[in-house]
Amino acid sequence: GKNRVVEQLVAQHEGEPTLVIGQYLDQLHELAEHIGADLITGETTVRERQRLFDAFRTGEISKLVVSKVANFSIDLPEASVAIQVSGSFGSRQEEAQRLGRIMRPKASGRTAHFYTVVARDTVDQDFAAHRQRFLAEQGYA
């Protein structure tokens, strides 16, 4: 079900710099193939990561699927859409970090969007509610 939702969100924001972010490599490989995007994981060489990040920054490619490797020290200021499909359970810090990265002001002035795709009636739903409460407490709408 998450693939279908991600596909709809990517289509809705066609052409906008979009990151699909997750934790589970099987899921990310499937999503990257499903939406026709490049994938960056810990297995991706540093040279290839840099090439893909540079292509994303310049607009050569408009979507990337990234694992947790993109949580640290990655500067993608023009990313305006983030679609989180999985994370570290209830990690409020991880979600706040991802949200903060996408919400930075854009040179183009475009509005940023942050989505979390959650499976209903799962433990994932409970963790997402916990993270959402934390973000609301921090002042995010």
GUZAZA-824118 format. One line per field, with one value per atom (N, C-alpha, C, CB): residue number from 1; residue in three letters; x, y, z. Coordinates in steps of 0.1 Angstrom, whole numbers, padded with zeros to 4 digits. Glycine has a CB too. Layout:
N
n <- NUM / ...;
res <- Ala / ...;
xx <- X / ...;
yy <- Y / ...;
zz <- Z / ...;
This chain:
141
n <- 1 / 1 / 1 / 1 / 2 / 2 / 2 / 2 / 3 / 3 / 3 / 3 / 4 / 4 / 4 / 4 / 5 / 5 / 5 / 5 / 6 / 6 / 6 / 6 / 7 / 7 / 7 / 7 / 8 / 8 / 8 / 8 / 9 / 9 / 9 / 9 / 10 / 10 / 10 / 10 / 11 / 11 / 11 / 11 / 12 / 12 / 12 / 12 / 13 / 13 / 13 / 13 / 14 / 14 / 14 / 14 / 15 / 15 / 15 / 15 / 16 / 16 / 16 / 16 / 17 / 17 / 17 / 17 / 18 / 18 / 18 / 18 / 19 / 19 / 19 / 19 / 20 / 20 / 20 / 20 / 21 / 21 / 21 / 21 / 22 / 22 / 22 / 22 / 23 / 23 / 23 / 23 / 24 / 24 / 24 / 24 / 25 / 25 / 25 / 25 / 26 / 26 / 26 / 26 / 27 / 27 / 27 / 27 / 28 / 28 / 28 / 28 / 29 / 29 / 29 / 29 / 30 / 30 / 30 / 30 / 31 / 31 / 31 / 31 / 32 / 32 / 32 / 32 / 33 / 33 / 33 / 33 / 34 / 34 / 34 / 34 / 35 / 35 / 35 / 35 / 36 / 36 / 36 / 36 / 37 / 37 / 37 / 37 / 38 / 38 / 38 / 38 / 39 / 39 / 39 / 39 / 40 / 40 / 40 / 40 / 41 / 41 / 41 / 41 / 42 / 42 / 42 / 42 / 43 / 43 / 43 / 43 / 44 / 44 / 44 / 44 / 45 / 45 / 45 / 45 / 46 / 46 / 46 / 46 / 47 / 47 / 47 / 47 / 48 / 48 / 48 / 48 / 49 / 49 / 49 / 49 / 50 / 50 / 50 / 50 / 51 / 51 / 51 / 51 / 52 / 52 / 52 / 52 / 53 / 53 / 53 / 53 / 54 / 54 / 54 / 54 / 55 / 55 / 55 / 55 / 56 / 56 / 56 / 56 / 57 / 57 / 57 / 57 / 58 / 58 / 58 / 58 / 59 / 59 / 59 / 59 / 60 / 60 / 60 / 60 / 61 / 61 / 61 / 61 / 62 / 62 / 62 / 62 / 63 / 63 / 63 / 63 / 64 / 64 / 64 / 64 / 65 / 65 / 65 / 65 / 66 / 66 / 66 / 66 / 67 / 67 / 67 / 67 / 68 / 68 / 68 / 68 / 69 / 69 / 69 / 69 / 70 / 70 / 70 / 70 / 71 / 71 / 71 / 71 / 72 / 72 / 72 / 72 / 73 / 73 / 73 / 73 / 74 / 74 / 74 / 74 / 75 / 75 / 75 / 75 / 76 / 76 / 76 / 76 / 77 / 77 / 77 / 77 / 78 / 78 / 78 / 78 / 79 / 79 / 79 / 79 / 80 / 80 / 80 / 80 / 81 / 81 / 81 / 81 / 82 / 82 / 82 / 82 / 83 / 83 / 83 / 83 / 84 / 84 / 84 / 84 / 85 / 85 / 85 / 85 / 86 / 86 / 86 / 86 / 87 / 87 / 87 / 87 / 88 / 88 / 88 / 88 / 89 / 89 / 89 / 89 / 90 / 90 / 90 / 90 / 91 / 91 / 91 / 91 / 92 / 92 / 92 / 92 / 93 / 93 / 93 / 93 / 94 / 94 / 94 / 94 / 95 / 95 / 95 / 95 / 96 / 96 / 96 / 96 / 97 / 97 / 97 / 97 / 98 / 98 / 98 / 98 / 99 / 99 / 99 / 99 / 100 / 100 / 100 / 100 / 101 / 101 / 101 / 101 / 102 / 102 / 102 / 102 / 103 / 103 / 103 / 103 / 104 / 104 / 104 / 104 / 105 / 105 / 105 / 105 / 106 / 106 / 106 / 106 / 107 / 107 / 107 / 107 / 108 / 108 / 108 / 108 / 109 / 109 / 109 / 109 / 110 / 110 / 110 / 110 / 111 / 111 / 111 / 111 / 112 / 112 / 112 / 112 / 113 / 113 / 113 / 113 / 114 / 114 / 114 / 114 / 115 / 115 / 115 / 115 / 116 / 116 / 116 / 116 / 117 / 117 / 117 / 117 / 118 / 118 / 118 / 118 / 119 / 119 / 119 / 119 / 120 / 120 / 120 / 120 / 121 / 121 / 121 / 121 / 122 / 122 / 122 / 122 / 123 / 123 / 123 / 123 / 124 / 124 / 124 / 124 / 125 / 125 / 125 / 125 / 126 / 126 / 126 / 126 / 127 / 127 / 127 / 127 / 128 / 128 / 128 / 128 / 129 / 129 / 129 / 129 / 130 / 130 / 130 / 130 / 131 / 131 / 131 / 131 / 132 / 132 / 132 / 132 / 133 / 133 / 133 / 133 / 134 / 134 / 134 / 134 / 135 / 135 / 135 / 135 / 136 / 136 / 136 / 136 / 137 / 137 / 137 / 137 / 138 / 138 / 138 / 138 / 139 / 139 / 139 / 139 / 140 / 140 / 140 / 140 / 141 / 141 / 141 / 141;
res <- Gly / Gly / Gly / Gly / Lys / Lys / Lys / Lys / Asn / Asn / Asn / Asn / Arg / Arg / Arg / Arg / Val / Val / Val / Val / Val / Val / Val / Val / Glu / Glu / Glu / Glu / Gln / Gln / Gln / Gln / Leu / Leu / Leu / Leu / Val / Val / Val / Val / Ala / Ala / Ala / Ala / Gln / Gln / Gln / Gln / His / His / His / His / Glu / Glu / Glu / Glu / Gly / Gly / Gly / Gly / Glu / Glu / Glu / Glu / Pro / Pro / Pro / Pro / Thr / Thr / Thr / Thr / Leu / Leu / Leu / Leu / Val / Val / Val / Val / Ile / Ile / Ile / Ile / Gly / Gly / Gly / Gly / Gln / Gln / Gln / Gln / Tyr / Tyr / Tyr / Tyr / Leu / Leu / Leu / Leu / Asp / Asp / Asp / Asp / Gln / Gln / Gln / Gln / Leu / Leu / Leu / Leu / His / His / His / His / Glu / Glu / Glu / Glu / Leu / Leu / Leu / Leu / Ala / Ala / Ala / Ala / Glu / Glu / Glu / Glu / His / His / His / His / Ile / Ile / Ile / Ile / Gly / Gly / Gly / Gly / Ala / Ala / Ala / Ala / Asp / Asp / Asp / Asp / Leu / Leu / Leu / Leu / Ile / Ile / Ile / Ile / Thr / Thr / Thr / Thr / Gly / Gly / Gly / Gly / Glu / Glu / Glu / Glu / Thr / Thr / Thr / Thr / Thr / Thr / Thr / Thr / Val / Val / Val / Val / Arg / Arg / Arg / Arg / Glu / Glu / Glu / Glu / Arg / Arg / Arg / Arg / Gln / Gln / Gln / Gln / Arg / Arg / Arg / Arg / Leu / Leu / Leu / Leu / Phe / Phe / Phe / Phe / Asp / Asp / Asp / Asp / Ala / Ala / Ala / Ala / Phe / Phe / Phe / Phe / Arg / Arg / Arg / Arg / Thr / Thr / Thr / Thr / Gly / Gly / Gly / Gly / Glu / Glu / Glu / Glu / Ile / Ile / Ile / Ile / Ser / Ser / Ser / Ser / Lys / Lys / Lys / Lys / Leu / Leu / Leu / Leu / Val / Val / Val / Val / Val / Val / Val / Val / Ser / Ser / Ser / Ser / Lys / Lys / Lys / Lys / Val / Val / Val / Val / Ala / Ala / Ala / Ala / Asn / Asn / Asn / Asn / Phe / Phe / Phe / Phe / Ser / Ser / Ser / Ser / Ile / Ile / Ile / Ile / Asp / Asp / Asp / Asp / Leu / Leu / Leu / Leu / Pro / Pro / Pro / Pro / Glu / Glu / Glu / Glu / Ala / Ala / Ala / Ala / Ser / Ser / Ser / Ser / Val / Val / Val / Val / Ala / Ala / Ala / Ala / Ile / Ile / Ile / Ile / Gln / Gln / Gln / Gln / Val / Val / Val / Val / Ser / Ser / Ser / Ser / Gly / Gly / Gly / Gly / Ser / Ser / Ser / Ser / Phe / Phe / Phe / Phe / Gly / Gly / Gly / Gly / Ser / Ser / Ser / Ser / Arg / Arg / Arg / Arg / Gln / Gln / Gln / Gln / Glu / Glu / Glu / Glu / Glu / Glu / Glu / Glu / Ala / Ala / Ala / Ala / Gln / Gln / Gln / Gln / Arg / Arg / Arg / Arg / Leu / Leu / Leu / Leu / Gly / Gly / Gly / Gly / Arg / Arg / Arg / Arg / Ile / Ile / Ile / Ile / Met / Met / Met / Met / Arg / Arg / Arg / Arg / Pro / Pro / Pro / Pro / Lys / Lys / Lys / Lys / Ala / Ala / Ala / Ala / Ser / Ser / Ser / Ser / Gly / Gly / Gly / Gly / Arg / Arg / Arg / Arg / Thr / Thr / Thr / Thr / Ala / Ala / Ala / Ala / His / His / His / His / Phe / Phe / Phe / Phe / Tyr / Tyr / Tyr / Tyr / Thr / Thr / Thr / Thr / Val / Val / Val / Val / Val / Val / Val / Val / Ala / Ala / Ala / Ala / Arg / Arg / Arg / Arg / Asp / Asp / Asp / Asp / Thr / Thr / Thr / Thr / Val / Val / Val / Val / Asp / Asp / Asp / Asp / Gln / Gln / Gln / Gln / Asp / Asp / Asp / Asp / Phe / Phe / Phe / Phe / Ala / Ala / Ala / Ala / Ala / Ala / Ala / Ala / His / His / His / His / Arg / Arg / Arg / Arg / Gln / Gln / Gln / Gln / Arg / Arg / Arg / Arg / Phe / Phe / Phe / Phe / Leu / Leu / Leu / Leu / Ala / Ala / Ala / Ala / Glu / Glu / Glu / Glu / Gln / Gln / Gln / Gln / Gly / Gly / Gly / Gly / Tyr / Tyr / Tyr / Tyr / Ala / Ala / Ala / Ala;
xx <- 0008 / 0000 / 0008 / -0009 / 0020 / 0028 / 0033 / 0040 / 0036 / 0041 / 0031 / 0044 / 0018 / 0008 / 0007 / -0006 / 0008 / 0007 / 0019 / 0006 / 0031 / 0043 / 0042 / 0056 / 0038 / 0036 / 0027 / 0031 / 0016 / 0006 / 0012 / -0006 / 0020 / 0026 / 0037 / 0032 / 0045 / 0055 / 0049 / 0064 / 0038 / 0030 / 0025 / 0019 / 0019 / 0014 / 0024 / 0007 / 0037 / 0047 / 0057 / 0055 / 0053 / 0061 / 0070 / 0052 / 0083 / 0093 / 0098 / 0086 / 0092 / 0098 / 0109 / 0087 / 0119 / 0130 / 0124 / 0141 / 0124 / 0117 / 0127 / 0105 / 0126 / 0134 / 0124 / 0143 / 0126 / 0118 / 0128 / 0113 / 0125 / 0134 / 0129 / 0136 / 0138 / 0134 / 0145 / 0126 / 0142 / 0152 / 0154 / 0147 / 0143 / 0144 / 0149 / 0131 / 0160 / 0166 / 0158 / 0180 / 0151 / 0142 / 0131 / 0136 / 0125 / 0115 / 0120 / 0109 / 0132 / 0137 / 0141 / 0149 / 0146 / 0149 / 0137 / 0156 / 0126 / 0113 / 0107 / 0104 / 0108 / 0102 / 0110 / 0102 / 0123 / 0131 / 0128 / 0147 / 0126 / 0123 / 0109 / 0124 / 0100 / 0086 / 0084 / 0078 / 0091 / 0089 / 0100 / 0089 / 0109 / 0119 / 0130 / 0113 / 0134 / 0144 / 0157 / 0138 / 0167 / 0180 / 0179 / 0192 / 0187 / 0187 / 0201 / 0183 / 0201 / 0214 / 0213 / 0218 / 0221 / 0222 / 0236 / 0216 / 0239 / 0252 / 0261 / 0252 / 0255 / 0262 / 0267 / 0254 / 0261 / 0265 / 0278 / 0254 / 0287 / 0301 / 0300 / 0310 / 0310 / 0310 / 0310 / 0323 / 0317 / 0318 / 0304 / 0328 / 0297 / 0283 / 0274 / 0279 / 0275 / 0266 / 0268 / 0269 / 0280 / 0283 / 0278 / 0298 / 0279 / 0274 / 0259 / 0278 / 0252 / 0237 / 0233 / 0232 / 0239 / 0236 / 0238 / 0244 / 0249 / 0252 / 0241 / 0266 / 0237 / 0227 / 0214 / 0225 / 0211 / 0199 / 0199 / 0197 / 0211 / 0212 / 0211 / 0226 / 0216 / 0215 / 0202 / 0227 / 0193 / 0181 / 0181 / 0176 / 0193 / 0194 / 0185 / 0209 / 0184 / 0174 / 0165 / 0180 / 0152 / 0143 / 0139 / 0131 / 0142 / 0138 / 0149 / 0125 / 0151 / 0160 / 0154 / 0173 / 0157 / 0153 / 0166 / 0147 / 0164 / 0176 / 0174 / 0181 / 0184 / 0183 / 0188 / 0191 / 0190 / 0195 / 0208 / 0195 / 0215 / 0228 / 0227 / 0235 / 0215 / 0213 / 0209 / 0202 / 0208 / 0204 / 0216 / 0201 / 0228 / 0239 / 0247 / 0248 / 0250 / 0260 / 0256 / 0273 / 0244 / 0240 / 0233 / 0231 / 0238 / 0232 / 0225 / 0244 / 0211 / 0203 / 0192 / 0196 / 0197 / 0188 / 0176 / 0196 / 0176 / 0165 / 0154 / 0169 / 0157 / 0147 / 0134 / 0152 / 0123 / 0111 / 0100 / 0105 / 0102 / 0093 / 0101 / 0085 / 0096 / 0102 / 0090 / 0110 / 0092 / 0082 / 0089 / 0076 / 0086 / 0092 / 0083 / 0093 / 0090 / 0082 / 0085 / 0085 / 0096 / 0100 / 0111 / 0104 / 0112 / 0122 / 0126 / 0117 / 0133 / 0137 / 0126 / 0150 / 0116 / 0105 / 0100 / 0109 / 0102 / 0097 / 0107 / 0092 / 0117 / 0128 / 0123 / 0140 / 0121 / 0117 / 0128 / 0112 / 0140 / 0152 / 0153 / 0164 / 0152 / 0154 / 0143 / 0153 / 0131 / 0120 / 0122 / 0106 / 0126 / 0128 / 0140 / 0131 / 0150 / 0161 / 0157 / 0173 / 0149 / 0144 / 0135 / 0137 / 0126 / 0117 / 0125 / 0107 / 0134 / 0142 / 0150 / 0152 / 0155 / 0162 / 0153 / 0168 / 0141 / 0132 / 0125 / 0121 / 0124 / 0117 / 0126 / 0111 / 0139 / 0147 / 0142 / 0162 / 0143 / 0139 / 0145 / 0142 / 0137 / 0142 / 0145 / 0131 / 0156 / 0160 / 0149 / 0173 / 0142 / 0131 / 0118 / 0128 / 0118 / 0106 / 0095 / 0100 / 0097 / 0086 / 0084 / 0090 / 0072 / 0067 / 0072 / 0052 / 0076 / 0081 / 0070 / 0093 / 0070 / 0061 / 0068 / 0051 / 0063 / 0069 / 0057 / 0076 / 0058 / 0048 / 0054 / 0043 / 0046 / 0050 / 0039 / 0052 / 0043 / 0034 / 0034 / 0038 / 0022 / 0021 / 0010 / 0018 / 0014 / 0004 / -0006 / 0011 / -0019 / -0029 / -0029 / -0043 / -0033 / -0034 / -0021 / -0045 / -0010 / 0003 / 0010 / 0012 / 0021 / 0029 / 0035 / 0040 / 0037 / 0042 / 0032 / 0043 / 0019 / 0010 / 0012 / -0005 / 0014 / 0017 / 0029 / 0018 / 0040 / 0052 / 0051 / 0064 / 0043 / 0041 / 0033 / 0034 / 0024 / 0016 / 0025 / 0004 / 0034 / 0043 / 0052 / 0052 / 0058 / 0066 / 0058 / 0072 / 0046 / 0038 / 0035 / 0025 / 0032 / 0030 / 0042 / 0026 / 0054 / 0066 / 0068 / 0078 / 0065 / 0067 / 0057 / 0065 / 0045 / 0035 / 0039 / 0021 / 0045 / 0050 / 0062 / 0055 / 0069 / 0080 / 0075 / 0090 / 0061 / 0056 / 0053 / 0064 / 0055 / 0052 / 0037 / 0060 / 0031 / 0017 / 0014 / 0011;
yy <- -0012 / 0000 / 0013 / 0000 / 0012 / 0024 / 0028 / 0022 / 0018 / 0021 / 0030 / 0008 / 0026 / 0033 / 0048 / 0026 / 0049 / 0063 / 0071 / 0062 / 0065 / 0073 / 0076 / 0064 / 0067 / 0070 / 0082 / 0058 / 0083 / 0094 / 0107 / 0091 / 0107 / 0119 / 0124 / 0116 / 0115 / 0119 / 0125 / 0106 / 0119 / 0124 / 0138 / 0115 / 0140 / 0152 / 0164 / 0151 / 0160 / 0170 / 0168 / 0169 / 0163 / 0161 / 0173 / 0157 / 0170 / 0180 / 0188 / 0190 / 0186 / 0193 / 0184 / 0195 / 0190 / 0182 / 0173 / 0191 / 0160 / 0151 / 0141 / 0145 / 0139 / 0128 / 0118 / 0134 / 0105 / 0095 / 0089 / 0084 / 0089 / 0085 / 0073 / 0097 / 0064 / 0052 / 0045 / 0042 / 0034 / 0026 / 0012 / 0025 / 0006 / -0008 / -0009 / -0015 / -0015 / -0015 / -0022 / -0022 / -0034 / -0040 / -0031 / -0053 / -0024 / -0015 / -0003 / -0009 / 0002 / 0013 / 0009 / 0018 / -0003 / -0008 / -0009 / -0022 / -0015 / -0016 / -0003 / -0024 / 0007 / 0020 / 0027 / 0028 / 0026 / 0033 / 0028 / 0031 / 0015 / 0009 / 0013 / -0007 / 0013 / 0016 / 0031 / 0014 / 0040 / 0054 / 0059 / 0063 / 0050 / 0054 / 0064 / 0059 / 0061 / 0071 / 0063 / 0077 / 0071 / 0065 / 0063 / 0075 / 0053 / 0050 / 0051 / 0035 / 0057 / 0059 / 0052 / 0074 / 0042 / 0035 / 0035 / 0020 / 0028 / 0027 / 0019 / 0020 / 0011 / 0003 / 0011 / -0008 / 0023 / 0032 / 0038 / 0043 / 0038 / 0043 / 0058 / 0040 / 0063 / 0078 / 0086 / 0081 / 0081 / 0088 / 0088 / 0081 / 0077 / 0076 / 0085 / 0062 / 0085 / 0093 / 0108 / 0091 / 0112 / 0126 / 0129 / 0128 / 0120 / 0123 / 0125 / 0111 / 0116 / 0117 / 0129 / 0104 / 0132 / 0144 / 0157 / 0145 / 0157 / 0169 / 0170 / 0167 / 0158 / 0159 / 0163 / 0144 / 0160 / 0164 / 0179 / 0157 / 0184 / 0198 / 0207 / 0201 / 0202 / 0210 / 0209 / 0206 / 0199 / 0197 / 0187 / 0210 / 0181 / 0171 / 0159 / 0166 / 0156 / 0146 / 0153 / 0133 / 0149 / 0156 / 0147 / 0161 / 0135 / 0126 / 0116 / 0119 / 0114 / 0104 / 0096 / 0111 / 0083 / 0075 / 0073 / 0061 / 0076 / 0076 / 0068 / 0090 / 0061 / 0054 / 0063 / 0041 / 0058 / 0066 / 0072 / 0057 / 0068 / 0074 / 0089 / 0067 / 0093 / 0107 / 0115 / 0108 / 0109 / 0116 / 0125 / 0107 / 0122 / 0129 / 0137 / 0119 / 0149 / 0157 / 0158 / 0151 / 0158 / 0159 / 0173 / 0148 / 0181 / 0194 / 0194 / 0205 / 0194 / 0194 / 0205 / 0180 / 0218 / 0229 / 0231 / 0241 / 0226 / 0229 / 0217 / 0231 / 0207 / 0196 / 0203 / 0184 / 0201 / 0208 / 0197 / 0217 / 0185 / 0174 / 0163 / 0169 / 0159 / 0147 / 0137 / 0150 / 0125 / 0114 / 0104 / 0108 / 0103 / 0093 / 0081 / 0099 / 0070 / 0057 / 0047 / 0050 / 0050 / 0042 / 0049 / 0027 / 0046 / 0053 / 0044 / 0066 / 0050 / 0043 / 0043 / 0049 / 0036 / 0034 / 0048 / 0025 / 0051 / 0063 / 0074 / 0061 / 0074 / 0084 / 0098 / 0080 / 0106 / 0119 / 0128 / 0126 / 0125 / 0132 / 0130 / 0128 / 0118 / 0115 / 0123 / 0100 / 0122 / 0129 / 0144 / 0125 / 0150 / 0164 / 0168 / 0168 / 0160 / 0163 / 0163 / 0152 / 0153 / 0152 / 0164 / 0139 / 0167 / 0178 / 0191 / 0179 / 0193 / 0205 / 0207 / 0205 / 0196 / 0197 / 0201 / 0183 / 0197 / 0200 / 0214 / 0189 / 0218 / 0231 / 0243 / 0231 / 0242 / 0253 / 0262 / 0249 / 0275 / 0284 / 0281 / 0299 / 0281 / 0278 / 0290 / 0269 / 0290 / 0301 / 0304 / 0298 / 0294 / 0296 / 0301 / 0283 / 0301 / 0305 / 0295 / 0318 / 0283 / 0273 / 0268 / 0261 / 0263 / 0258 / 0243 / 0258 / 0240 / 0226 / 0218 / 0226 / 0205 / 0195 / 0183 / 0190 / 0178 / 0167 / 0157 / 0171 / 0145 / 0135 / 0123 / 0130 / 0117 / 0104 / 0094 / 0105 / 0083 / 0073 / 0062 / 0068 / 0060 / 0051 / 0040 / 0058 / 0028 / 0017 / 0017 / 0003 / 0017 / 0017 / 0004 / 0020 / 0006 / -0006 / -0014 / -0015 / -0007 / -0013 / -0006 / -0013 / -0012 / -0005 / 0008 / -0014 / 0008 / 0020 / 0032 / 0017 / 0029 / 0040 / 0046 / 0034 / 0038 / 0043 / 0051 / 0031 / 0046 / 0054 / 0067 / 0046 / 0067 / 0080 / 0090 / 0077 / 0085 / 0094 / 0100 / 0087 / 0092 / 0097 / 0108 / 0085 / 0105 / 0115 / 0128 / 0109 / 0126 / 0138 / 0147 / 0133 / 0141 / 0148 / 0157 / 0139 / 0151 / 0158 / 0170 / 0148 / 0168 / 0179 / 0190 / 0174 / 0186 / 0196 / 0204 / 0190 / 0197 / 0204 / 0214 / 0194 / 0211 / 0220 / 0231 / 0212 / 0232 / 0243 / 0240 / 0254 / 0228 / 0225 / 0223 / 0213 / 0227 / 0225 / 0211 / 0236;
zz <- 0000 / 0000 / 0000 / 0012 / 0007 / 0007 / -0007 / 0017 / -0015 / -0029 / -0036 / -0036 / -0035 / -0042 / -0037 / -0041 / -0024 / -0018 / -0022 / -0003 / -0022 / -0026 / -0040 / -0023 / -0049 / -0063 / -0065 / -0071 / -0058 / -0059 / -0055 / -0051 / -0044 / -0039 / -0048 / -0025 / -0054 / -0063 / -0076 / -0067 / -0080 / -0092 / -0089 / -0096 / -0077 / -0073 / -0072 / -0059 / -0070 / -0069 / -0080 / -0055 / -0091 / -0103 / -0106 / -0115 / -0108 / -0111 / -0099 / -0120 / -0088 / -0076 / -0070 / -0065 / -0064 / -0058 / -0046 / -0053 / -0048 / -0039 / -0033 / -0046 / -0020 / -0014 / -0008 / -0002 / -0011 / -0004 / 0006 / -0015 / 0018 / 0029 / 0037 / 0039 / 0039 / 0047 / 0053 / 0038 / 0060 / 0067 / 0061 / 0081 / 0056 / 0052 / 0038 / 0054 / 0036 / 0022 / 0012 / 0023 / 0015 / 0006 / 0001 / 0012 / 0011 / 0008 / -0001 / 0021 / 0001 / -0006 / -0021 / 0001 / -0022 / -0035 / -0044 / -0035 / -0037 / -0044 / -0048 / -0036 / -0039 / -0042 / -0053 / -0029 / -0052 / -0062 / -0076 / -0059 / -0077 / -0090 / -0094 / -0089 / -0084 / -0086 / -0092 / -0074 / -0086 / -0090 / -0100 / -0078 / -0104 / -0114 / -0108 / -0126 / -0096 / -0090 / -0087 / -0077 / -0086 / -0081 / -0066 / -0084 / -0061 / -0047 / -0041 / -0045 / -0029 / -0022 / -0008 / -0020 / -0006 / 0007 / 0011 / 0005 / 0023 / 0028 / 0018 / 0041 / 0009 / -0001 / -0013 / -0006 / -0014 / -0025 / -0023 / -0028 / -0033 / -0031 / -0028 / -0043 / -0022 / -0019 / -0032 / -0010 / -0042 / -0055 / -0061 / -0064 / -0061 / -0067 / -0059 / -0068 / -0045 / -0037 / -0041 / -0022 / -0042 / -0045 / -0059 / -0045 / -0069 / -0082 / -0082 / -0092 / -0074 / -0074 / -0066 / -0067 / -0055 / -0047 / -0056 / -0034 / -0063 / -0072 / -0083 / -0078 / -0089 / -0099 / -0093 / -0105 / -0081 / -0074 / -0072 / -0061 / -0067 / -0064 / -0076 / -0058 / -0088 / -0100 / -0107 / -0109 / -0103 / -0110 / -0121 / -0115 / -0123 / -0134 / -0131 / -0135 / -0118 / -0114 / -0103 / -0108 / -0103 / -0093 / -0082 / -0101 / -0082 / -0071 / -0067 / -0074 / -0055 / -0049 / -0038 / -0044 / -0038 / -0027 / -0018 / -0031 / -0005 / 0003 / 0016 / 0007 / 0021 / 0033 / 0044 / 0033 / 0056 / 0068 / 0065 / 0080 / 0055 / 0052 / 0049 / 0040 / 0044 / 0041 / 0053 / 0031 / 0065 / 0077 / 0082 / 0088 / 0078 / 0083 / 0073 / 0091 / 0075 / 0068 / 0053 / 0069 / 0049 / 0035 / 0034 / 0031 / 0025 / 0022 / 0009 / 0022 / 0010 / -0001 / 0001 / -0004 / 0001 / 0005 / -0004 / 0005 / -0017 / -0025 / -0025 / -0039 / -0017 / -0016 / -0010 / -0007 / -0017 / -0012 / -0008 / -0023 / -0011 / -0008 / -0001 / -0020 / 0010 / 0017 / 0020 / 0030 / 0016 / 0018 / 0027 / 0005 / 0039 / 0049 / 0049 / 0063 / 0045 / 0045 / 0056 / 0032 / 0063 / 0074 / 0082 / 0070 / 0095 / 0103 / 0115 / 0107 / 0124 / 0136 / 0146 / 0141 / 0144 / 0153 / 0158 / 0165 / 0171 / 0177 / 0177 / 0190 / 0169 / 0170 / 0167 / 0161 / 0177 / 0175 / 0169 / 0188 / 0173 / 0168 / 0153 / 0176 / 0149 / 0134 / 0126 / 0132 / 0131 / 0123 / 0123 / 0129 / 0135 / 0136 / 0126 / 0150 / 0126 / 0117 / 0102 / 0119 / 0099 / 0085 / 0082 / 0082 / 0091 / 0089 / 0088 / 0100 / 0097 / 0096 / 0083 / 0108 / 0078 / 0065 / 0054 / 0062 / 0053 / 0042 / 0044 / 0041 / 0056 / 0059 / 0057 / 0073 / 0055 / 0053 / 0042 / 0050 / 0043 / 0032 / 0019 / 0035 / 0008 / -0005 / -0013 / -0013 / -0021 / -0029 / -0039 / -0036 / -0043 / -0053 / -0047 / -0060 / -0033 / -0026 / -0025 / -0033 / -0031 / -0031 / -0017 / -0040 / -0015 / -0002 / 0000 / 0000 / 0012 / 0014 / 0019 / 0024 / 0016 / 0021 / 0027 / 0009 / 0038 / 0045 / 0048 / 0059 / 0042 / 0044 / 0051 / 0030 / 0060 / 0066 / 0062 / 0082 / 0055 / 0051 / 0061 / 0036 / 0067 / 0079 / 0076 / 0092 / 0079 / 0077 / 0089 / 0076 / 0086 / 0096 / 0104 / 0090 / 0117 / 0126 / 0128 / 0121 / 0128 / 0130 / 0142 / 0117 / 0146 / 0156 / 0150 / 0162 / 0137 / 0130 / 0133 / 0115 / 0133 / 0136 / 0149 / 0134 / 0159 / 0173 / 0174 / 0183 / 0167 / 0167 / 0160 / 0161 / 0149 / 0141 / 0150 / 0128 / 0157 / 0166 / 0176 / 0172 / 0182 / 0192 / 0186 / 0197 / 0174 / 0167 / 0164 / 0155 / 0159 / 0156 / 0168 / 0149 / 0179 / 0191 / 0195 / 0203 / 0194 / 0197 / 0187 / 0195 / 0174 / 0165 / 0168 / 0150 / 0171 / 0175 / 0187 / 0178 / 0197 / 0209 / 0205 / 0219 / 0194 / 0190 / 0181 / 0182 / 0179 / 0171 / 0157 / 0172 / 0152 / 0138 / 0136 / 0133 / 0126 / 0123 / 0118 / 0114;
